């Protein structure tokens, strides 16, 4: 049976690098992100995003993030795989899942999926529906 973790995420570092910017086309951007997690998941995350940034400021992105944290009294690491969007109003929406087999320590059997939302530049509200597999 899945449990639900409520999470608040604070971006501590955001380092974008444009790696492809042809005239008249969306830019491709690689972004390194460092985050802090609070709530039912406490710890830190280190993510790499690939973003398609359009001229109007909207974007689509994919990411992987290693989370070092405590969840339900268990400590370890796990990897989240994300996808999401940024609209022209600065609203970020996305979904994620725990990459199977990515957990370590007491989180070795973690599985789950969830999502996140934020106003660009503000803390994100997120959730993870999770279970520990036998």
Protein Blocks (a to p, Z undefined) as FASTA:
>chain_A
ZZddddddddfbdcdddfbdcehiacddddddddddehjbgcdddddddddddfkopacd
dddddddddeehiacdddddddddddfkopacddddddehkagcjllmggcdddddddeh
iacdddddddddZZ
